[in-house]
């Protein structure tokens, strides 16, 4: 099979771009893995660990199939609004205005004075 100059150039350019992209993270943080794209498809490539939560295409597709049903139908949020997300666990709870905070809007907002070093949850700020 003979490669044309254009095809060879395209292959070289793709290899260069992939290796340049993988160089944007620390060498100890690079790996081959997969992620769910914006188009809700699994993509696998060589890049940074934080961008590639799945070790294989099989793991990615399994999680993608599990998410095809709306995670909010299970009603995981105790209060607030549930929003389906692409990232695990497949949903996020919006607690603003409920008087609660936490992953499931399960923790009551502090009412007493905070001690030095304590952080006031942003969901509890009333403007």
C-alpha positions in Angstrom: 0.0 0.0 0.0 1.5 3.3 -1.0 0.9 6.5 1.1 0.5 9.8 -0.6 2.5 12.8 0.6 -0.7 14.3 1.9 -1.7 11.2 3.9 1.8 10.9 5.3 1.8 14.6 6.3 -1.6 14.1 8.0 -0.3 11.1 10.0 2.8 13.0 11.1 0.8 16.0 12.0 -1.7 13.9 14.1 1.2 12.2 15.9 2.8 15.5 16.6 -0.4 17.1 17.9 -1.1 14.1 20.2 2.3 14.1 21.7 2.3 17.9 22.1 -1.1 17.6 23.9 0.2 14.9 26.2 3.2 17.1 27.1 1.0 19.7 28.8 1.0 17.7 32.0 3.7 16.5 34.3 5.4 13.3 32.9 4.3 11.4 36.0 0.7 12.4 35.3 0.5 11.1 31.7 -1.4 7.9 30.8 -3.4 6.2 28.1 -7.1 6.2 29.0 -10.6 7.2 28.1 -13.2 9.9 28.8 -16.8 10.7 27.9 -16.8 13.5 25.4 -19.3 16.4 25.1 -21.1 14.4 22.4 -21.7 11.6 25.0 -19.2 9.2 23.3 -16.2 7.5 24.8 -12.9 8.8 23.5 -9.5 7.2 24.2 -6.1 8.8 23.8 -2.8 9.5 25.5 -3.0 12.5 27.8 -3.2 13.7 31.4 -4.6 11.4 34.2 -7.1 14.0 35.4 -8.7 14.1 31.9 -8.9 10.3 31.6 -11.0 8.8 34.4 -11.4 5.4 32.7 -8.6 2.9 32.1 -10.3 1.2 29.2 -12.9 1.7 26.5 -14.9 -1.1 28.2 -15.0 0.8 31.5 -16.0 4.1 29.8 -18.8 2.5 27.8 -20.1 0.7 30.8 -20.4 4.0 32.7 -21.8 5.7 29.7 -24.6 3.1 29.4 -25.4 3.4 33.1 -25.8 7.1 32.7 -28.1 6.9 29.8 -30.9 6.8 32.3 -31.3 10.0 34.1 -29.6 9.7 37.5 -32.0 12.3 38.9 -34.9 9.9 38.5 -33.5 8.1 41.6 -34.0 11.4 43.5 -30.6 11.5 45.2 -30.9 15.1 46.4 -32.7 15.6 49.7 -33.5 19.2 48.9 -32.8 21.6 46.0 -32.6 20.8 42.3 -31.0 17.7 40.8 -29.1 18.2 37.5 -27.8 15.3 35.4 -24.0 15.6 34.7 -21.6 13.7 32.5 -19.1 13.3 35.3 -19.5 10.7 38.1 -21.8 10.2 39.9 -24.0 11.4 37.0 -25.8 14.2 38.9 -25.2 17.4 41.0 -27.5 18.8 43.6 -28.0 22.6 43.6 -28.7 23.6 47.2 -28.7 27.4 46.9 -31.7 29.0 48.8 -32.6 25.8 50.7 -30.8 26.5 53.9 -28.7 23.3 53.3 -25.5 22.3 51.6 -23.5 19.2 50.8 -23.4 16.7 47.9 -27.0 15.8 48.5 -28.1 19.1 50.2 -28.2 17.1 53.5 -26.2 19.4 55.8 -27.9 22.3 57.5 -26.3 25.7 57.0 -24.4 27.0 60.0 -26.4 29.5 62.1 -23.9 30.1 64.9 -20.7 32.1 64.7 -18.0 30.5 62.8 -14.7 29.7 64.5 -11.4 30.8 63.0 -10.5 28.7 60.0 -14.0 27.4 59.3 -15.3 28.0 55.8 -18.9 29.2 55.3 -20.5 27.2 52.4 -21.3 29.3 49.4 -24.7 27.6 49.1 -25.6 29.2 52.4 -24.9 32.8 51.4 -28.2 34.7 51.2 -28.0 38.0 49.2 
